[in-house]
Amino acid sequence: MTLAEKTEMALRSVALDKEGKHDEAMQLMKEIPLPPYLAKAVKDAFGADALGRAGFDLSEAEAEYGKDWLDR
């Protein structure tokens, strides 16, 4: 996903949130891949299970750290 696509999705999410559509806004934000460094920080702080259950797109972290990075 390009930076422009991520930015557009984030802006749409903010607009949805301003409209009071908080659940839709959060769902859209979860579709934007977390940067690998942020995914790792969340894993370290809250654990792999919590990160996995949160439902964020971890595709960039998997590409950087490997498919099994949550289990290590």
PDB file of N, CA, C, O and CB in Angstrom:
ATOM      1  N   MET A   1       0.847  -1.166   0.000  1.00  0.00           N
ATOM      2  CA  MET A   1       0.000   0.000   0.000  1.00  0.00           C
ATOM      3  C   MET A   1       0.902   1.242   0.000  1.00  0.00           C
ATOM      4  O   MET A   1       1.871   1.322   0.754  1.00  0.00           O
ATOM      5  CB  MET A   1      -0.968  -0.009   1.225  1.00  0.00           C
ATOM      6  N   THR A   2       0.570   2.178  -0.837  1.00  0.00           N
ATOM      7  CA  THR A   2       1.394   3.378  -0.945  1.00  0.00           C
ATOM      8  C   THR A   2       1.104   4.350   0.201  1.00  0.00           C
ATOM      9  O   THR A   2       0.076   4.260   0.872  1.00  0.00           O
ATOM     10  CB  THR A   2       1.156   4.067  -2.296  1.00  0.00           C
ATOM     11  N   LEU A   3       2.025   5.267   0.400  1.00  0.00           N
ATOM     12  CA  LEU A   3       1.837   6.284   1.427  1.00  0.00           C
ATOM     13  C   LEU A   3       0.595   7.121   1.121  1.00  0.00           C
ATOM     14  O   LEU A   3      -0.149   7.488   2.030  1.00  0.00           O
ATOM     15  CB  LEU A   3       3.085   7.186   1.530  1.00  0.00           C
ATOM     16  N   ALA A   4       0.376   7.418  -0.143  1.00  0.00           N
ATOM     17  CA  ALA A   4      -0.811   8.191  -0.522  1.00  0.00           C
ATOM     18  C   ALA A   4      -2.096   7.439  -0.165  1.00  0.00           C
ATOM     19  O   ALA A   4      -3.052   8.046   0.317  1.00  0.00           O
ATOM     20  CB  ALA A   4      -0.785   8.506  -2.028  1.00  0.00           C
ATOM     21  N   GLU A   5      -2.125   6.141  -0.396  1.00  0.00           N
ATOM     22  CA  GLU A   5      -3.305   5.336  -0.052  1.00  0.00           C
ATOM     23  C   GLU A   5      -3.521   5.313   1.455  1.00  0.00           C
ATOM     24  O   GLU A   5      -4.650   5.443   1.928  1.00  0.00           O
ATOM     25  CB  GLU A   5      -3.156   3.900  -0.585  1.00  0.00           C
ATOM     26  N   LYS A   6      -2.437   5.147   2.204  1.00  0.00           N
ATOM     27  CA  LYS A   6      -2.549   5.148   3.671  1.00  0.00           C
ATOM     28  C   LYS A   6      -3.058   6.491   4.174  1.00  0.00           C
ATOM     29  O   LYS A   6      -3.897   6.546   5.073  1.00  0.00           O
ATOM     30  CB  LYS A   6      -1.189   4.824   4.320  1.00  0.00           C
ATOM     31  N   THR A   7      -2.552   7.563   3.598  1.00  0.00           N
ATOM     32  CA  THR A   7      -2.967   8.902   4.002  1.00  0.00           C
ATOM     33  C   THR A   7      -4.442   9.125   3.710  1.00  0.00           C
ATOM     34  O   THR A   7      -5.171   9.659   4.547  1.00  0.00           O
ATOM     35  CB  THR A   7      -2.125   9.959   3.292  1.00  0.00           C
ATOM     36  N   GLU A   8      -4.876   8.723   2.541  1.00  0.00           N
ATOM     37  CA  GLU A   8      -6.288   8.869   2.168  1.00  0.00           C
ATOM     38  C   GLU A   8      -7.186   8.095   3.130  1.00  0.00           C
ATOM     39  O   GLU A   8      -8.226   8.599   3.553  1.00  0.00           O
ATOM     40  CB  GLU A   8      -6.519   8.383   0.723  1.00  0.00           C
ATOM     41  N   MET A   9      -6.789   6.884   3.471  1.00  0.00           N
ATOM     42  CA  MET A   9      -7.581   6.081   4.401  1.00  0.00           C
ATOM     43  C   MET A   9      -7.628   6.731   5.783  1.00  0.00           C
ATOM     44  O   MET A   9      -8.676   6.752   6.428  1.00  0.00           O
ATOM     45  CB  MET A   9      -7.007   4.661   4.503  1.00  0.00           C
ATOM     46  N   ALA A  10      -6.509   7.250   6.226  1.00  0.00           N
ATOM     47  CA  ALA A  10      -6.464   7.918   7.530  1.00  0.00           C
ATOM     48  C   ALA A  10      -7.366   9.152   7.538  1.00  0.00           C
ATOM     49  O   ALA A  10      -8.082   9.394   8.510  1.00  0.00           O
ATOM     50  CB  ALA A  10      -5.016   8.315   7.884  1.00  0.00           C
ATOM     51  N   LEU A  11      -7.330   9.924   6.465  1.00  0.00           N
ATOM     52  CA  LEU A  11      -8.185  11.112   6.380  1.00  0.00           C
ATOM     53  C   LEU A  11      -9.669  10.735   6.353  1.00  0.00           C
ATOM     54  O   LEU A  11     -10.495  11.410   6.968  1.00  0.00           O
ATOM     55  CB  LEU A  11      -7.831  11.931   5.132  1.00  0.00           C
ATOM     56  N   ARG A  12     -10.002   9.666   5.648  1.00  0.00           N
ATOM     57  CA  ARG A  12     -11.394   9.193   5.646  1.00  0.00           C
ATOM     58  C   ARG A  12     -11.802   8.736   7.035  1.00  0.00           C
ATOM     59  O   ARG A  12     -12.932   8.971   7.463  1.00  0.00           O
ATOM     60  CB  ARG A  12     -11.581   8.045   4.636  1.00  0.00           C
ATOM     61  N   SER A  13     -10.880   8.081   7.744  1.00  0.00           N
ATOM     62  CA  SER A  13     -11.162   7.627   9.100  1.00  0.00           C
ATOM     63  C   SER A  13     -11.446   8.803  10.029  1.00  0.00           C
ATOM     64  O   SER A  13     -12.380   8.755  10.829  1.00  0.00           O
ATOM     65  CB  SER A  13      -9.993   6.806   9.636  1.00  0.00           C
ATOM     66  N   VAL A  14     -10.644   9.853   9.923  1.00  0.00           N
ATOM     67  CA  VAL A  14     -10.863  11.052  10.736  1.00  0.00           C
ATOM     68  C   VAL A  14     -12.228  11.662  10.421  1.00  0.00           C
ATOM     69  O   VAL A  14     -12.949  12.076  11.329  1.00  0.00           O
ATOM     70  CB  VAL A  14      -9.739  12.091  10.493  1.00  0.00           C
ATOM     71  N   ALA A  15     -12.580  11.716   9.149  1.00  0.00           N
ATOM     72  CA  ALA A  15     -13.875  12.269   8.754  1.00  0.00           C
ATOM     73  C   ALA A  15     -15.023  11.436   9.327  1.00  0.00           C
ATOM     74  O   ALA A  15     -16.005  11.987   9.824  1.00  0.00           O
ATOM     75  CB  ALA A  15     -13.984  12.336   7.220  1.00  0.00           C
ATOM     76  N   LEU A  16     -14.898  10.120   9.259  1.00  0.00           N
ATOM     77  CA  LEU A  16     -15.920   9.247   9.829  1.00  0.00           C
ATOM     78  C   LEU A  16     -16.052   9.466  11.329  1.00  0.00           C
ATOM     79  O   LEU A  16     -17.161   9.511  11.862  1.00  0.00           O
ATOM     80  CB  LEU A  16     -15.594   7.783   9.540  1.00  0.00           C
ATOM     81  N   ASP A  17     -14.926   9.601  12.001  1.00  0.00           N
ATOM     82  CA  ASP A  17     -14.950   9.814  13.444  1.00  0.00           C
ATOM     83  C   ASP A  17     -15.648  11.132  13.779  1.00  0.00           C
ATOM     84  O   ASP A  17     -16.425  11.197  14.731  1.00  0.00           O
ATOM     85  CB  ASP A  17     -13.518   9.805  14.015  1.00  0.00           C
ATOM     86  N   LYS A  18     -15.378  12.168  13.008  1.00  0.00           N
ATOM     87  CA  LYS A  18     -16.025  13.467  13.223  1.00  0.00           C
ATOM     88  C   LYS A  18     -17.534  13.393  13.006  1.00  0.00           C
ATOM     89  O   LYS A  18     -18.297  14.154  13.599  1.00  0.00           O
ATOM     90  CB  LYS A  18     -15.422  14.515  12.292  1.00  0.00           C
ATOM     91  N   GLU A  19     -17.950  12.467  12.149  1.00  0.00           N
ATOM     92  CA  GLU A  19     -19.381  12.261  11.893  1.00  0.00           C
ATOM     93  C   GLU A  19     -20.031  11.401  12.972  1.00  0.00           C
ATOM     94  O   GLU A  19     -21.234  11.146  12.923  1.00  0.00           O
ATOM     95  CB  GLU A  19     -19.585  11.612  10.525  1.00  0.00           C
ATOM     96  N   GLY A  20     -19.247  10.957  13.939  1.00  0.00           N
ATOM     97  CA  GLY A  20     -19.777  10.109  14.999  1.00  0.00           C
ATOM     98  C   GLY A  20     -19.775   8.633  14.658  1.00  0.00           C
ATOM     99  O   GLY A  20     -20.324   7.823  15.405  1.00  0.00           O
ATOM    100  N   LYS A  21     -19.171   8.278  13.552  1.00  0.00           N
ATOM    101  CA  LYS A  21     -19.116   6.878  13.115  1.00  0.00           C
ATOM    102  C   LYS A  21     -17.815   6.254  13.619  1.00  0.00           C
ATOM    103  O   LYS A  21     -16.936   5.884  12.841  1.00  0.00           O
ATOM    104  CB  LYS A  21     -19.218   6.767  11.551  1.00  0.00           C
ATOM    105  N   HIS A  22     -17.722   6.150  14.939  1.00  0.00           N
ATOM    106  CA  HIS A  22     -16.480   5.737  15.583  1.00  0.00           C
ATOM    107  C   HIS A  22     -16.059   4.310  15.237  1.00  0.00           C
ATOM    108  O   HIS A  22     -14.879   4.047  15.004  1.00  0.00           O
ATOM    109  CB  HIS A  22     -16.622   5.866  17.066  1.00  0.00           C
ATOM    110  N   ASP A  23     -17.018   3.394  15.206  1.00  0.00           N
ATOM    111  CA  ASP A  23     -16.675   2.001  14.876  1.00  0.00           C
ATOM    112  C   ASP A  23     -16.166   1.877  13.441  1.00  0.00           C
ATOM    113  O   ASP A  23     -15.199   1.162  13.180  1.00  0.00           O
ATOM    114  CB  ASP A  23     -17.898   1.088  15.077  1.00  0.00           C
ATOM    115  N   GLU A  24     -16.817   2.572  12.520  1.00  0.00           N
ATOM    116  CA  GLU A  24     -16.372   2.544  11.122  1.00  0.00           C
ATOM    117  C   GLU A  24     -14.990   3.173  10.978  1.00  0.00           C
ATOM    118  O   GLU A  24     -14.151   2.688  10.219  1.00  0.00           O
ATOM    119  CB  GLU A  24     -17.381   3.277  10.219  1.00  0.00           C
ATOM    120  N   ALA A  25     -14.766   4.252  11.712  1.00  0.00           N
ATOM    121  CA  ALA A  25     -13.463   4.924  11.663  1.00  0.00           C
ATOM    122  C   ALA A  25     -12.363   3.992  12.161  1.00  0.00           C
ATOM    123  O   ALA A  25     -11.302   3.902  11.545  1.00  0.00           O
ATOM    124  CB  ALA A  25     -13.487   6.218  12.504  1.00  0.00           C
ATOM    125  N   MET A  26     -12.609   3.305  13.263  1.00  0.00           N
ATOM    126  CA  MET A  26     -11.604   2.405  13.809  1.00  0.00           C
ATOM    127  C   MET A  26     -11.359   1.231  12.874  1.00  0.00           C
ATOM    128  O   MET A  26     -10.214   0.813  12.698  1.00  0.00           O
ATOM    129  CB  MET A  26     -12.028   1.902  15.183  1.00  0.00           C
ATOM    130  N   GLN A  27     -12.407   0.695  12.277  1.00  0.00           N
ATOM    131  CA  GLN A  27     -12.239  -0.411  11.343  1.00  0.00           C
ATOM    132  C   GLN A  27     -11.369  -0.001  10.161  1.00  0.00           C
ATOM    133  O   GLN A  27     -10.508  -0.763   9.721  1.00  0.00           O
ATOM    134  CB  GLN A  27     -13.600  -0.902  10.851  1.00  0.00           C
ATOM    135  N   LEU A  28     -11.596   1.196   9.655  1.00  0.00           N
ATOM    136  CA  LEU A  28     -10.799   1.684   8.539  1.00  0.00           C
ATOM    137  C   LEU A  28      -9.337   1.856   8.956  1.00  0.00           C
ATOM    138  O   LEU A  28      -8.438   1.506   8.192  1.00  0.00           O
ATOM    139  CB  LEU A  28     -11.368   3.014   8.017  1.00  0.00           C
ATOM    140  N   MET A  29      -9.088   2.383  10.143  1.00  0.00           N
ATOM    141  CA  MET A  29      -7.710   2.540  10.622  1.00  0.00           C
ATOM    142  C   MET A  29      -7.009   1.186  10.757  1.00  0.00           C
ATOM    143  O   MET A  29      -5.806   1.081  10.519  1.00  0.00           O
ATOM    144  CB  MET A  29      -7.697   3.274  11.973  1.00  0.00           C
ATOM    145  N   LYS A  30      -7.751   0.171  11.133  1.00  0.00           N
ATOM    146  CA  LYS A  30      -7.169  -1.166  11.281  1.00  0.00           C
ATOM    147  C   LYS A  30      -6.765  -1.772   9.941  1.00  0.00           C
ATOM    148  O   LYS A  30      -5.985  -2.723   9.900  1.00  0.00           O
ATOM    149  CB  LYS A  30      -8.153  -2.087  11.980  1.00  0.00           C
ATOM    150  N   GLU A  31      -7.290  -1.230   8.850  1.00  0.00           N
ATOM    151  CA  GLU A  31      -6.946  -1.724   7.519  1.00  0.00           C
ATOM    152  C   GLU A  31      -5.643  -1.122   6.994  1.00  0.00           C
ATOM    153  O   GLU A  31      -5.097  -1.596   5.997  1.00  0.00           O
ATOM    154  CB  GLU A  31      -8.071  -1.425   6.551  1.00  0.00           C
ATOM    155  N   ILE A  32      -5.150  -0.090   7.656  1.00  0.00           N
ATOM    156  CA  ILE A  32      -3.880   0.521   7.268  1.00  0.00           C
ATOM    157  C   ILE A  32      -2.769  -0.279   7.944  1.00  0.00           C
ATOM    158  O   ILE A  32      -2.768  -0.403   9.168  1.00  0.00           O
ATOM    159  CB  ILE A  32      -3.819   2.050   7.670  1.00  0.00           C
ATOM    160  N   PRO A  33      -1.829  -0.821   7.182  1.00  0.00           N
ATOM    161  CA  PRO A  33      -0.778  -1.634   7.797  1.00  0.00           C
ATOM    162  C   PRO A  33       0.008  -0.843   8.848  1.00  0.00           C
ATOM    163  O   PRO A  33       0.438   0.285   8.609  1.00  0.00           O
ATOM    164  CB  PRO A  33       0.177  -2.162   6.721  1.00  0.00           C
ATOM    165  N   LEU A  34       0.180  -1.465  10.015  1.00  0.00           N
ATOM    166  CA  LEU A  34       1.015  -0.848  11.045  1.00  0.00           C
ATOM    167  C   LEU A  34       2.465  -0.885  10.583  1.00  0.00           C
ATOM    168  O   LEU A  34       2.914  -1.897  10.045  1.00  0.00           O
ATOM    169  CB  LEU A  34       0.848  -1.571  12.420  1.00  0.00           C
ATOM    170  N   PRO A  35       3.194   0.190  10.782  1.00  0.00           N
ATOM    171  CA  PRO A  35       4.628   0.141  10.474  1.00  0.00           C
ATOM    172  C   PRO A  35       5.295  -0.925  11.354  1.00  0.00           C
ATOM    173  O   PRO A  35       4.905  -1.107  12.507  1.00  0.00           O
ATOM    174  CB  PRO A  35       5.297   1.545  10.696  1.00  0.00           C
ATOM    175  N   PRO A  36       6.283  -1.617  10.820  1.00  0.00           N
ATOM    176  CA  PRO A  36       6.916  -2.694  11.593  1.00  0.00           C
ATOM    177  C   PRO A  36       7.400  -2.262  12.974  1.00  0.00           C
ATOM    178  O   PRO A  36       7.202  -2.992  13.946  1.00  0.00           O
ATOM    179  CB  PRO A  36       8.074  -3.248  10.823  1.00  0.00           C
ATOM    180  N   TYR A  37       8.034  -1.087  13.084  1.00  0.00           N
ATOM    181  CA  TYR A  37       8.545  -0.654  14.385  1.00  0.00           C
ATOM    182  C   TYR A  37       7.412  -0.465  15.394  1.00  0.00           C
ATOM    183  O   TYR A  37       7.590  -0.741  16.581  1.00  0.00           O
ATOM    184  CB  TYR A  37       9.336   0.648  14.237  1.00  0.00           C
ATOM    185  N   LEU A  38       6.248   0.005  14.931  1.00  0.00           N
ATOM    186  CA  LEU A  38       5.115   0.214  15.821  1.00  0.00           C
ATOM    187  C   LEU A  38       4.489  -1.115  16.228  1.00  0.00           C
ATOM    188  O   LEU A  38       4.115  -1.300  17.386  1.00  0.00           O
ATOM    189  CB  LEU A  38       4.071   1.107  15.153  1.00  0.00           C
ATOM    190  N   ALA A  39       4.377  -2.027  15.288  1.00  0.00           N
ATOM    191  CA  ALA A  39       3.840  -3.352  15.601  1.00  0.00           C
ATOM    192  C   ALA A  39       4.728  -4.051  16.632  1.00  0.00           C
ATOM    193  O   ALA A  39       4.220  -4.685  17.558  1.00  0.00           O
ATOM    194  CB  ALA A  39       3.723  -4.212  14.319  1.00  0.00           C
ATOM    195  N   LYS A  40       6.038  -3.941  16.477  1.00  0.00           N
ATOM    196  CA  LYS A  40       6.962  -4.547  17.433  1.00  0.00           C
ATOM    197  C   LYS A  40       6.835  -3.902  18.807  1.00  0.00           C
ATOM    198  O   LYS A  40       6.861  -4.595  19.825  1.00  0.00           O
ATOM    199  CB  LYS A  40       8.400  -4.430  16.932  1.00  0.00           C
ATOM    200  N   ALA A  41       6.699  -2.584  18.840  1.00  0.00           N
ATOM    201  CA  ALA A  41       6.551  -1.890  20.121  1.00  0.00           C
ATOM    202  C   ALA A  41       5.271  -2.306  20.835  1.00  0.00           C
ATOM    203  O   ALA A  41       5.272  -2.497  22.051  1.00  0.00           O
ATOM    204  CB  ALA A  41       6.559  -0.377  19.908  1.00  0.00           C
ATOM    205  N   VAL A  42       4.187  -2.446  20.092  1.00  0.00           N
ATOM    206  CA  VAL A  42       2.922  -2.889  20.690  1.00  0.00           C
ATOM    207  C   VAL A  42       3.055  -4.323  21.192  1.00  0.00           C
ATOM    208  O   VAL A  42       2.579  -4.651  22.278  1.00  0.00           O
ATOM    209  CB  VAL A  42       1.761  -2.782  19.667  1.00  0.00           C
ATOM    210  N   LYS A  43       3.701  -5.172  20.402  1.00  0.00           N
ATOM    211  CA  LYS A  43       3.921  -6.566  20.825  1.00  0.00           C
ATOM    212  C   LYS A  43       4.729  -6.598  22.113  1.00  0.00           C
ATOM    213  O   LYS A  43       4.379  -7.324  23.043  1.00  0.00           O
ATOM    214  CB  LYS A  43       4.647  -7.376  19.717  1.00  0.00           C
ATOM    215  N   ASP A  44       5.800  -5.823  22.180  1.00  0.00           N
ATOM    216  CA  ASP A  44       6.647  -5.798  23.369  1.00  0.00           C
ATOM    217  C   ASP A  44       5.911  -5.258  24.590  1.00  0.00           C
ATOM    218  O   ASP A  44       6.121  -5.736  25.705  1.00  0.00           O
ATOM    219  CB  ASP A  44       7.882  -4.963  23.106  1.00  0.00           C
ATOM    220  N   ALA A  45       5.054  -4.270  24.384  1.00  0.00           N
ATOM    221  CA  ALA A  45       4.355  -3.636  25.501  1.00  0.00           C
ATOM    222  C   ALA A  45       3.150  -4.427  25.988  1.00  0.00           C
ATOM    223  O   ALA A  45       2.906  -4.511  27.192  1.00  0.00           O
ATOM    224  CB  ALA A  45       3.914  -2.263  25.105  1.00  0.00           C
ATOM    225  N   PHE A  46       2.394  -5.009  25.058  1.00  0.00           N
ATOM    226  CA  PHE A  46       1.127  -5.639  25.424  1.00  0.00           C
ATOM    227  C   PHE A  46       1.053  -7.132  25.154  1.00  0.00           C
ATOM    228  O   PHE A  46       0.128  -7.801  25.615  1.00  0.00           O
ATOM    229  CB  PHE A  46       0.031  -4.974  24.703  1.00  0.00           C
ATOM    230  N   GLY A  47       2.013  -7.657  24.417  1.00  0.00           N
ATOM    231  CA  GLY A  47       2.050  -9.075  24.116  1.00  0.00           C
ATOM    232  C   GLY A  47       1.497  -9.408  22.745  1.00  0.00           C
ATOM    233  O   GLY A  47       0.694  -8.674  22.169  1.00  0.00           O
ATOM    234  N   ALA A  48       1.956 -10.540  22.245  1.00  0.00           N
ATOM    235  CA  ALA A  48       1.562 -10.982  20.911  1.00  0.00           C
ATOM    236  C   ALA A  48       0.072 -11.281  20.824  1.00  0.00           C
ATOM    237  O   ALA A  48      -0.565 -10.971  19.817  1.00  0.00           O
ATOM    238  CB  ALA A  48       2.354 -12.210  20.516  1.00  0.00           C
ATOM    239  N   ASP A  49      -0.492 -11.883  21.875  1.00  0.00           N
ATOM    240  CA  ASP A  49      -1.913 -12.214  21.842  1.00  0.00           C
ATOM    241  C   ASP A  49      -2.775 -10.970  21.718  1.00  0.00           C
ATOM    242  O   ASP A  49      -3.713 -10.937  20.922  1.00  0.00           O
ATOM    243  CB  ASP A  49      -2.302 -12.989  23.087  1.00  0.00           C
ATOM    244  N   ALA A  50      -2.460  -9.948  22.502  1.00  0.00           N
ATOM    245  CA  ALA A  50      -3.235  -8.705  22.454  1.00  0.00           C
ATOM    246  C   ALA A  50      -3.121  -8.054  21.083  1.00  0.00           C
ATOM    247  O   ALA A  50      -4.114  -7.573  20.535  1.00  0.00           O
ATOM    248  CB  ALA A  50      -2.762  -7.730  23.544  1.00  0.00           C
ATOM    249  N   LEU A  51      -1.925  -8.037  20.535  1.00  0.00           N
ATOM    250  CA  LEU A  51      -1.733  -7.447  19.213  1.00  0.00           C
ATOM    251  C   LEU A  51      -2.512  -8.228  18.158  1.00  0.00           C
ATOM    252  O   LEU A  51      -3.163  -7.631  17.301  1.00  0.00           O
ATOM    253  CB  LEU A  51      -0.237  -7.407  18.853  1.00  0.00           C
ATOM    254  N   GLY A  52      -2.452  -9.533  18.214  1.00  0.00           N
ATOM    255  CA  GLY A  52      -3.182 -10.350  17.249  1.00  0.00           C
ATOM    256  C   GLY A  52      -4.684 -10.165  17.353  1.00  0.00           C
ATOM    257  O   GLY A  52      -5.380 -10.102  16.339  1.00  0.00           O
ATOM    258  N   ARG A  53      -5.188 -10.078  18.585  1.00  0.00           N
ATOM    259  CA  ARG A  53      -6.633  -9.905  18.790  1.00  0.00           C
ATOM    260  C   ARG A  53      -7.118  -8.517  18.380  1.00  0.00           C
ATOM    261  O   ARG A  53      -8.294  -8.345  18.061  1.00  0.00           O
ATOM    262  CB  ARG A  53      -6.985 -10.154  20.247  1.00  0.00           C
ATOM    263  N   ALA A  54      -6.231  -7.530  18.385  1.00  0.00           N
ATOM    264  CA  ALA A  54      -6.630  -6.154  18.073  1.00  0.00           C
ATOM    265  C   ALA A  54      -7.129  -6.005  16.642  1.00  0.00           C
ATOM    266  O   ALA A  54      -7.931  -5.117  16.350  1.00  0.00           O
ATOM    267  CB  ALA A  54      -5.467  -5.210  18.303  1.00  0.00           C
ATOM    268  N   GLY A  55      -6.663  -6.863  15.757  1.00  0.00           N
ATOM    269  CA  GLY A  55      -7.183  -6.862  14.395  1.00  0.00           C
ATOM    270  C   GLY A  55      -6.523  -5.896  13.437  1.00  0.00           C
ATOM    271  O   GLY A  55      -7.071  -5.613  12.372  1.00  0.00           O
ATOM    272  N   PHE A  56      -5.351  -5.383  13.792  1.00  0.00           N
ATOM    273  CA  PHE A  56      -4.650  -4.479  12.890  1.00  0.00           C
ATOM    274  C   PHE A  56      -3.985  -5.253  11.759  1.00  0.00           C
ATOM    275  O   PHE A  56      -3.675  -6.435  11.902  1.00  0.00           O
ATOM    276  CB  PHE A  56      -3.609  -3.660  13.655  1.00  0.00           C
ATOM    277  N   ASP A  57      -3.770  -4.581  10.643  1.00  0.00           N
ATOM    278  CA  ASP A  57      -3.067  -5.166   9.496  1.00  0.00           C
ATOM    279  C   ASP A  57      -1.580  -5.228   9.843  1.00  0.00           C
ATOM    280  O   ASP A  57      -0.938  -4.193  10.024  1.00  0.00           O
ATOM    281  CB  ASP A  57      -3.312  -4.329   8.177  1.00  0.00           C
ATOM    282  N   LEU A  58      -1.048  -6.415   9.932  1.00  0.00           N
ATOM    283  CA  LEU A  58       0.350  -6.624  10.304  1.00  0.00           C
ATOM    284  C   LEU A  58       1.201  -7.063   9.123  1.00  0.00           C
ATOM    285  O   LEU A  58       2.281  -7.622   9.313  1.00  0.00           O
ATOM    286  CB  LEU A  58       0.444  -7.652  11.407  1.00  0.00           C
ATOM    287  N   SER A  59       0.730  -6.819   7.913  1.00  0.00           N
ATOM    288  CA  SER A  59       1.416  -7.312   6.719  1.00  0.00           C
ATOM    289  C   SER A  59       2.824  -6.737   6.570  1.00  0.00           C
ATOM    290  O   SER A  59       3.732  -7.451   6.144  1.00  0.00           O
ATOM    291  CB  SER A  59       0.602  -6.982   5.487  1.00  0.00           C
ATOM    292  N   GLU A  60       3.023  -5.477   6.909  1.00  0.00           N
ATOM    293  CA  GLU A  60       4.366  -4.893   6.783  1.00  0.00           C
ATOM    294  C   GLU A  60       5.318  -5.467   7.827  1.00  0.00           C
ATOM    295  O   GLU A  60       6.497  -5.672   7.539  1.00  0.00           O
ATOM    296  CB  GLU A  60       4.300  -3.364   6.921  1.00  0.00           C
ATOM    297  N   ALA A  61       4.828  -5.725   9.020  1.00  0.00           N
ATOM    298  CA  ALA A  61       5.657  -6.343  10.055  1.00  0.00           C
ATOM    299  C   ALA A  61       6.021  -7.772   9.649  1.00  0.00           C
ATOM    300  O   ALA A  61       7.154  -8.206   9.859  1.00  0.00           O
ATOM    301  CB  ALA A  61       4.924  -6.337  11.422  1.00  0.00           C
ATOM    302  N   GLU A  62       5.073  -8.498   9.073  1.00  0.00           N
ATOM    303  CA  GLU A  62       5.359  -9.860   8.612  1.00  0.00           C
ATOM    304  C   GLU A  62       6.401  -9.842   7.503  1.00  0.00           C
ATOM    305  O   GLU A  62       7.279 -10.704   7.461  1.00  0.00           O
ATOM    306  CB  GLU A  62       4.073 -10.548   8.118  1.00  0.00           C
ATOM    307  N   ALA A  63       6.311  -8.873   6.612  1.00  0.00           N
ATOM    308  CA  ALA A  63       7.285  -8.770   5.524  1.00  0.00           C
ATOM    309  C   ALA A  63       8.683  -8.474   6.065  1.00  0.00           C
ATOM    310  O   ALA A  63       9.678  -8.979   5.546  1.00  0.00           O
ATOM    311  CB  ALA A  63       6.861  -7.677   4.529  1.00  0.00           C
ATOM    312  N   GLU A  64       8.749  -7.655   7.109  1.00  0.00           N
ATOM    313  CA  GLU A  64      10.046  -7.279   7.664  1.00  0.00           C
ATOM    314  C   GLU A  64      10.619  -8.327   8.614  1.00  0.00           C
ATOM    315  O   GLU A  64      11.814  -8.620   8.572  1.00  0.00           O
ATOM    316  CB  GLU A  64       9.926  -5.967   8.383  1.00  0.00           C
ATOM    317  N   TYR A  65       9.763  -8.892   9.473  1.00  0.00           N
ATOM    318  CA  TYR A  65      10.238  -9.785  10.536  1.00  0.00           C
ATOM    319  C   TYR A  65      10.001 -11.267  10.259  1.00  0.00           C
ATOM    320  O   TYR A  65      10.524 -12.116  10.981  1.00  0.00           O
ATOM    321  CB  TYR A  65       9.574  -9.421  11.823  1.00  0.00           C
ATOM    322  N   GLY A  66       9.227 -11.591   9.235  1.00  0.00           N
ATOM    323  CA  GLY A  66       8.904 -12.978   8.922  1.00  0.00           C
ATOM    324  C   GLY A  66       7.503 -13.346   9.380  1.00  0.00           C
ATOM    325  O   GLY A  66       6.960 -12.730  10.298  1.00  0.00           O
ATOM    326  N   LYS A  67       6.923 -14.344   8.745  1.00  0.00           N
ATOM    327  CA  LYS A  67       5.542 -14.754   9.019  1.00  0.00           C
ATOM    328  C   LYS A  67       5.319 -15.142  10.480  1.00  0.00           C
ATOM    329  O   LYS A  67       4.234 -14.919  11.016  1.00  0.00           O
ATOM    330  CB  LYS A  67       5.164 -15.917   8.125  1.00  0.00           C
ATOM    331  N   ASP A  68       6.322 -15.713  11.125  1.00  0.00           N
ATOM    332  CA  ASP A  68       6.144 -16.235  12.479  1.00  0.00           C
ATOM    333  C   ASP A  68       6.606 -15.248  13.566  1.00  0.00           C
ATOM    334  O   ASP A  68       6.813 -15.657  14.709  1.00  0.00           O
ATOM    335  CB  ASP A  68       6.901 -17.543  12.623  1.00  0.00           C
ATOM    336  N   TRP A  69       6.769 -13.978  13.237  1.00  0.00           N
ATOM    337  CA  TRP A  69       7.346 -13.020  14.179  1.00  0.00           C
ATOM    338  C   TRP A  69       6.517 -12.855  15.449  1.00  0.00           C
ATOM    339  O   TRP A  69       7.075 -12.574  16.510  1.00  0.00           O
ATOM    340  CB  TRP A  69       7.502 -11.682  13.509  1.00  0.00           C
ATOM    341  N   LEU A  70       5.206 -13.023  15.364  1.00  0.00           N
ATOM    342  CA  LEU A  70       4.389 -12.905  16.571  1.00  0.00           C
ATOM    343  C   LEU A  70       4.631 -14.050  17.543  1.00  0.00           C
ATOM    344  O   LEU A  70       4.476 -13.887  18.753  1.00  0.00           O
ATOM    345  CB  LEU A  70       2.921 -12.851  16.203  1.00  0.00           C
ATOM    346  N   ASP A  71       5.005 -15.193  17.021  1.00  0.00           N
ATOM    347  CA  ASP A  71       5.216 -16.370  17.859  1.00  0.00           C
ATOM    348  C   ASP A  71       6.619 -16.443  18.460  1.00  0.00           C
ATOM    349  O   ASP A  71       6.890 -17.302  19.300  1.00  0.00           O
ATOM    350  CB  ASP A  71       4.954 -17.610  17.056  1.00  0.00           C
ATOM    351  N   ARG A  72       7.495 -15.562  18.042  1.00  0.00           N
ATOM    352  CA  ARG A  72       8.870 -15.589  18.563  1.00  0.00           C
ATOM    353  C   ARG A  72       9.036 -14.650  19.713  1.00  0.00           C
ATOM    354  O   ARG A  72      10.128 -14.546  20.272  1.00  0.00           O
ATOM    355  CB  ARG A  72       9.864 -15.243  17.481  1.00  0.00           C
TER     356      ARG A  72
END
